[in-house]
Amino acid sequence: MEEYPLLSHIMSPHDVGKLTEEQLENLCTEIRFFLIRSLSLTGGHLASNLGIVEIATAIDSVFQSPKDKIIYDVGHQCYVHKLLTGRMNQFASLRQLDGLSGFPRPWESPHDAFIGGHASMSISAALGMARARTLQGEDHSVVCVIGDGALTGGMAYEALNDAGQSGEPIIVVYNDNEMSISPNVGAVAKRLSKIRLKPQYIDLKRRMKALFRRYSWGEKAIARVSAVKRRVRSMVLRQTIFDLMGFTYLGPADGNDIKTVKYLLSEAKKLQRPVVLHFKTVKGKGYAPSEQNPGYFHGVAPFDVDTGLPKKQGGQNFSLVMGAELTRLGEEDPAVCAITAAMKNGTGLNLFAQTFPQRFYDVGIAEEHAITMSGGLAAGGMKPVCCIYSTFLQRGYDQLIHDLAISRLPVVIGVDRAGLVGEDGETHQGLFDVPFLRTIPHLQVLSPASFPELRRALRWALEQREGPVAIRYPKGGELEFKEDTFDHPQAVLQEGSDITLVSYGIMINQVLEAHRLLCQAGIQGEVVKLNSLTAFDKEVLIRSLRKTGRLAVVEDCGNKGCVGQEIEALVQEAGISLEYCRLYNCGDDFVPAGKVSQLYERCGITGAQVAHSIQEAMKNV
């Protein structure tokens, strides 16, 4: 570990707090070098962590976790904090099965004060912790780190509004690597901003207030002076939204200068009130490819350090096919438009955005707004397609019901990353869209298994005007099944007499593998593929089950509310007595990080596992 003479000896924030300013600067250099090398092997969120090195290091220098509570919003920017809290030797297992999570996990370390996988939650969590501290008479600091992207989420503003008026000592560290809120303009404004951040000015303010408070008239004098200052400042400086919400606002300052960051954190700690520290940072700082293309290096697969190129080139995938087909349909019909929530690249909408910029809307991290705005577009006569990851669509459940389904507005929801997604773990697996979407009246749910089926599903969803349609599709590309069976709500892919095998979407590939293995064992399975999860022909299933007397349903979603449970209810209603019935799914718990193939195996839903289980059961029937 000689290449990391400082970092290799850091086991806790206590160790960071003992370093000199020069050592802290050297530590930051080591951290960047380590992150680039380590993530080139494992993949992960690189650009955001390179940009936040000084902020995270200064926080762990000024505050003493786990006593002090440090919360990272959109927790993928927590890697530096993990390095400084004794987890350096675990980074080789980052985002791997049973390895180090890419997000804060309280059960992984006491230094992870709160889980953080979705955006805009940190201020709410921090305020709750601050209030718990006050109620219990404890003495510690509460700090949350939030980026400019997360501040596009409405939940953040709800929390800011409450926290600013609460008076609770809380420090919001605003990591601004792309934009600022209500930027100050003009030479005088810039000069006053610099004065307000000078150590001498902050020290003078504190000394003068302490002097005034010695006298009976002191608090009134402080209030009058503060009022005059606010009036003068408002004539020259634009008030930020943080000022208006009741925070003491300091910034913007250089977030990649650790001396400045450490000093302002120390001052904010002394204020004992709601404070926002606004730091400007360079996303991807310290690694040229990442600085030049921070969007690509936001979440990256293993790459070559020298060139920045991925070690394995990605092929065609469902997201890209969705984006390309939507662009083609947009050329045919000027009413087609696309919406996403800060996921233009991830959802494959780049081509549409480039081709039809006037019909493309990236609303930021605001899924609820995205869905309701899509409803407004549909009500106005447009044909909106709103593409959101399954895990983030959870936030828009109320809007799906209230703003789309009740009015039967023909909005198409592209449910990207449906099912198991892999390395991002519990907070990102798309396990719940099947149960929660299927509960909504008038909303149809389609689950294509191939690129041709996705294209057909999208065209049909845009042409129909009966109500909202959700099209769920997985991360990655096609597997063995590449056919098009979209003409029917369900399709019998293989005739058989011994057991009915039911599945949909990408999981049909596991069922076809199970069918092949069962045939080798002399068991003839009938494979039924569902294309619609809300409008499949129940009689087709009942006829098959009356013939086979056995049922296996394979899904990559949670057990509660899965399609298999509805089929079980159909069996009961039809009075069919089954010799064998088994639902293969992801169970009743959250699924951790790992390669999708590993997670299939852990959940017991690989084709080989399904076939083996059926064979063993049929031996005893």
N, C-alpha and C positions, 0 to 999 in steps of 0.2 A: 504493500500500500504506500510505498515511498512516493509514488506519483501524486498522492493525495495526502501530504504531510499534516494538513489541518483537518480536512474532512474526515479522514479515517479515525480521528480521535474524538469526534463529536458524537456523544451519546444522548445528549439532552440539551434543551435551551440553557440550562445552567452552564454548560461548557461554552456555548456561544457567547453568553454574557460576560465571560472572563477575557474575551479577546480584545485586543487594541483595535483602533480604527484601521490601521494598516493591515493587521491580520484579517479583519473582516473583509477588506477589499480583496486580499489574496484568497480568502475562503470563497468569495463569490466567483472568482476565476476558476477555482477547482471545481465548484459545483457545476458551472457551465460545461466544463470539459467532461466531467463525469456523465452528465445528462446526455450529451451528444453521443458519447461512446456507448452508454448503456442502452439508450433507446434505439440506436442503430441496430441493435441485436434483437430487442424485444418488440419494438414499436411502442406507440403511446402518444400522449399529448406533449409535443415538444415545444412548439413556438410560444405558447402561453407561459410555460414554466421558465423558459429562457428569459422572457420579458420581466418576470416577477422575482427574479433571484434576489435583488437588493431589498425589495419590500419584505419578502418572506424571511430573509436572514435578519434584517433589522427588527422585525416583530419578535423573532425568537431570541434576539439579544436584549430587547427592552422588557419583554414580558416573560413570565415563567410558567409555561404550560407544564403539567395539566392544571395547576391551581388557577392560573388565568385561562380563560376560555377563548380559544381562537377558532373561528369558523370560516371555512372557505366556501364561497358561492361557486356554483358550477365546479364541483370539487376537482375537476381535472387539473386545476392549477395548484394542487397541493403537494406536488412531488418534492419541492424544495423543503417544505415543512416535514415531510416524511424522512428525508435525508438527515435533517437536523434533530430528529427525535429517535435516533438509534436504529433506523431501518435500512441503512446503506447496503448491508450484506444481503438483503432480501430483494434487491432490485433486479437481479437476474431472473426472478420469478414473476416480475410485474405483469399483471393482467393474464396470468396463466392459472390453470386449474389448481386450486388450493394454494395459490401464491399471493403475492402482495397485490392489493387492490389498486386500481388506478384512481380511486376516489376515497374520500375520508370514510372510515368505517370505525365507529366507536368500539366494536368488539375486536378490532385488530390492534388498537392501541389506545390507552387513556388520553393520549395527546390529540386524538381525533374527537373533538368535543361534540360534533353533530354530523350525521350523515349528510352528504352533499353530492347528488348526482344530477339533479334537475336545477334549473336556473331560478334566480330571483328569491330564494328562500332564506338567505343568510341573515338579513336584517330582522325578519320576524323571529327566527330562532334566537338571535342574539338578544333581542329585547325581552323575550321570554326568560332567558337565562339571567339577564340583568334584574328583572323583576323578582325572580326566585331568590337571587342573591340578597336583594333588599329585604324581602319578606322574612328571610331566615337570618338576617343580621350578619351576613358574611362580608368579607373584605377581599375582593379580587377584581381584576379588570375583565371586561368582555370586549373582544375585538372581532369584527367581521371584515372579510376582504371580498369585495364585489367588483366585477368588471363592467365596462360600459355596455357590453352586450346584455348582461343580466339586468341592467337598469332599464331595458326596454320592456321588461315584464311588469305587468300591473301589480303583482303581489309586492314587488319592491317598493312601489309608491304607496301602497296601503300601509306598509310597515314604516316607511319614512315619515308619513303623516302622523302616525301614532307615536313613534319613537322621539321625534323632534319636540312634541308637546309634552312628553312624559317627564322630562327632567332627569331621567335615569342616566347615570354615567355610562356611556357606550361610545365606542370609537368605530366609525365606519370608514374603512380604508377603500377609497375608490381608485381602482387600477384602470386608468384611462389609456388604452393603447391605440385608439382609433379616432375618438371624438371627444369633445367636451360639452358640458351642459351650460347653456347661456354664457358663452365665452365673453370675457371682457374685451372691449375694443378701445383703440386710441392710445396715444403715447402717455397721457396722464394716467389713464387707468392702469396701464402696464407698470408704470413707475410706482403707483400706490400699492399695487399687488405685491411688488417686490419688497416694499417697505414693511408691509404687514407680515411678511414671512421672515424678516430679519430677527435673529436671536435677541439683539438689543431692544427691538421694539416690543417683542413679546415679554421680555424680562421687565422692561419699564412699566408695561401695563399691569403686570402682576404686583410689582412693588407699590405702584400708586394706589391700587385697590386696597392692598394691605394697610397702607398708611391711612387712607380715608376711613376704613372700618374701625379705626381706633376711636373715632368720635361719633357722637350720637347722630349727627347729621350726615355721616359718611355714606350710608346706603342711598339716601336721597340724592346726594351729590353725584354718586356713581351713576345712578339712573339718568340724571339730567345730562351728564357728559356723554353717556352712551347714546342717548336720544339724539343729541346734536351730531355726534359722529355718524350715526345711521343716516341722518338727513343729508349731511355733506357727502357721505360716501355714495348715497343713492343718486346724487346728481352727477357723479363722475363714473361710478362703477355700476354695472348691471348687477342687480341682486341675483344670486343663483337660486335655483329651486330649493337648495338645502337651507339657505338663509331664510327663505319664506316659510319653510316648514319648522323652523325653530332650532336648527343646528348652528353651532359655531363652525363656520366654514374656513378652512385654511388651504389655500392652493390657488392655482395649480403649481406644483413643484416637480422637480426632476426626480422621478421614481427610480432612476437607475444610478443615482448618486447616493450611496449608502450613508454618508455623513448627514446629508440633508434629511433623508428618510428617518434615520435614527433620532435625530434631534427633534423633528416634528412629532414623532410618536411619543417621545418623552414629555414634550410640552402638552400634548393632548391628554396624556395620562394624568397630568397635574390639574387639568381644568375641571375634572369631576362633573361633567355634564355631557349632553349629546354633542359629538364632534364628528365632522366629516373632514378627512384628509384626502385631498385630491392630488394624485400623482400621475404625471404623464410618463409612460414607459414605451419602449420599443419592443413590439412583439417579435419574438425570434432573435432577440439581441445576442450577439456574440457568435452567430453561425451564419455566414453569408447566404447560403441557399434559403435558410429559414427567414432571414430578414427580407429577402427579395420576394419570397412567396409564402408569407405567413399562413395564408388560407390552406395551402396544401399541407404544410407542416403542423397544422392545428392538431390533427389526429393522423398519425403516419404509421405505415407498416415498416418492418425492418428495411434499412436503407444503407447505401454506401456512403461513408462519412466524407470521402474525398469529393464525390460528385453530387451527393444529395439525392441520387436516383434510387428508386426502390429496387431491392434485390430481386423481387419477383414481380413481373409486370401483371397488372390486373387485366382480366378479359371483360367480355360483355356481361352485364348484370341486369337484374330486373329494374333497378332505378334508371339506368341509362336507356333501357328499352322504353320505359314509361315516358321519359323526357322526350325521346326521339319521336315516339308515336304521337304524343301530345302536340309536338311542333308540327308534324305532318297534318294532323287534324285542324290545327290552328291556321294552316295555310288554306284549307278548304272552307273554313267557317270563321268569319271575323268576330263571331260572338264568343268564341272559346278564349278563356283567359286562365292564368295560372297564379296560384297563391302559395306561399310557403312561410314558415316561421323561422327565419334565420338558418335555413338549411337548403339554400339554393344548390350548392355543390352536392351535398349528401343525397338529395332527392333527385338528382339528375336533371334539374331544370335549367341548367346553364344554357343549353341550346335554345330553349324557348325564350329565355330572358334576352339572349343576344338577337334573336330573330324578331321578337315582338316586345321590345322594351316597354311600349305603352300599354301592353296587356299583361305585364308581369308585375306582381306585388310581393315583395319581401317585407313582411310587417314587423320583423324582429322577433324576439323571444316572447311571443304574445299569442299563444295557440287559441285562447278563447276568442280574442279579437279576430283572428284569421278565419275562424269558422263562421262567426256571426257576420263578418264582412262578406264572406262568400255567399251567405244567405241573402244579404242585401243585393249583391251582384245578380243573383238568380232572380230575385224579386223584380229587379230592373230589366230583365230580359236577356242577360248574359248567360253564358254556359261556363261556370267556374269549376276548376279542378284544384282542390286544395290538398297539397302533399305534405304529410307530417309523419314523423316516425311514430310507430305504435306506442312506444313508452311515453312520448310527449302528448299524444292524442288523449291520454287519460285526463289531462287537464281540461279538455273541452267537452266533457261528458254532458254537462248541463246545457251547453250551447247546441250540441247535437240534438238533444231532446226538444228543448224549448224553442230554439230559433230556426231549426231546420225541419225536424220530423213532424211537429204538430201542424205546420203549414204546408207540409209535403213539398218543400222547395227542392228542385232538382239540382242539388249540389253533388259533385263527385268528390269523395274523399279518398285520396291515395294513401293507404295505410302502409307506409314503408317500414322495413325492418320488422315485419310481423313474425312472430315465433321466436326461436332462440337466435340471438345475434352474436354470442360469443364473449369476447374479451372484456367488454365494458361491465359485465356482471349484473348483479341484482337490480340495480337501478335502471338498467337499459334493456333487459330482456322483454320481448313483446309477447308476454304470456296472457295478457288480460283483454286484448281487443275482441277475441271471439266471445267470451262471456259477456262483456259489457255492451258490445254492439248489437248482439242478437236479442237483447232485452228491449230494444227501442222499436216501437211500432212504426210501420211505414218506411223503415230504413232497410234496404236490401244489402246483404253482405255477400260479395263474390270472392272466390279464392282460386285464382288461376294457378296452374302448376307449370306452365311453360311460357316462353315468350309469345308464341302465336296466340295463346289463350289470353294473355295480358292485353295484347293489342285488340283482340275482339271484345274483351270485357270493357275496355276504355271506350271504344266506339259505341257499343251498345248503351253504356251508362250515359254518354253525352246525348245520344239520340232520344232516349226515353225521357218523358216529362212527368212521370208519376210521383216522383219523390226522390229523396237523397239515396245515393248508392255508395257504399264503401267497398273499395277493391283492396284486398290485403295481399301483400307479396313479400317475399323474404329478402334478407340481405344476401348478396352473392348472385350466382348465375344458375342456369338450368343444370339438371343432373340427367339421369338416364331418360326420363320421360320428356319428350319434346313434341308430342302430338297436340292436336287441337280437338277437344271434345266439347267446346263451349256451346254447341247448338242445343244442349239439353241441360236442365238443372243438375242432372246426375248422369253418369255413364257407367255401364257395366263393362269393365275392361277385360275381364277374364271370367268365363263361365266355370262354375264348379258346383259340387254337391255336398261337400263335407263341412265347410265353414264359410261364413260371410265376412270378408275383410273390408272394412270401410275406412276411408281417409279422404283428405282433400289437400290442395296446395302442394307445397314441396314435399310433404310427408308421404305422398303417393309413391315416391321412389322407394321409401323404406318398406311400404306394403308390397310393392312389386318384387322386391328382393325377398321378403318373407314368403310370398307366393311361390317364387322359384324354388326356394329351399324346401318348402312343404311338398311341392310336387315331387322333388327328389326322394322324399320320405313316403311317397304314396298317398299324400293328403291333397285332395282337390279343393282348392279355395276359390270362392267367387269374389272377385275384386270389384267393389262399387266405389266409384270416385264421385264425390260431391263437388259440383262447380258453384252452386249457390248454397250458402249455409242458412238461408232463411226461407227458401222456396223450393227445396228439393221434394221430389215426388215420394211421399211416404209409402204409397202402395208398392213401388218398386222394391223398397227395403223389406216390407212385410212379406211380399212374395218370395224374396230370396231367403228370408229367415224361416219361413214355413218349409222351404225346401231343405235348408241345411241344418236347421236346429241349433246352430252355434254362431256366436258373434264375437268379433274382435274389432274395436275401433281405435285407430292410432292417430294421435294429435300432438302437436307441439304447443300446447297451451296448458293452463292450470286445470285441475280436476273439477273444481266447482264451476258449474255453468257450462261445461264443455258440451260439444255436440253429442258425444257418446251418452250423456245422461238423458238427452231428449230422445235418443233412439231407444234407450232402456225403457223410458216411459211409453213409447209407442208399442213396444213389445208387451208391456203390461196391459195397455188398453186393448190390444188385439187379441189378448188371451193366449199368446204363444208361450209355450213352456220350452225354455232353452236348456240344452244339456251343458252348454259352456257359454259364459259371457264374461268378457274381460275388456276393460277400458285401459288402454296404454296411453299415458300422457305424462305431463311434468309434475304431477302430484299436487300436494297442498302446501308447498313451501316455495320460497324464492330460490332461484337457480343462480349459482355463483358464476364467476368468470371462468373461461376456458375455451378451447376450440369447440366449435359447434359439434364436431364428431365426438369429442370427449363428453360433451353434455348430453348428447343423444344416448351414449352408452350409460352415463350415470343415471339418467332418467329411465333407462330400460326400454327405449323406443327405437333401437336399431332394428333393421330387418332381421338380422341374425338372432337377436334376443327375442323378438316377437315369435319367430318361427320355432325357436327352441322351447319357449314357454308353451306354445300351443301343442307341440309334439308331446311334451311331458304330460300335459293335462289330458290329452286324448288317449294316452296309454292307460289312464286310470278311469276313463269313462266307460 
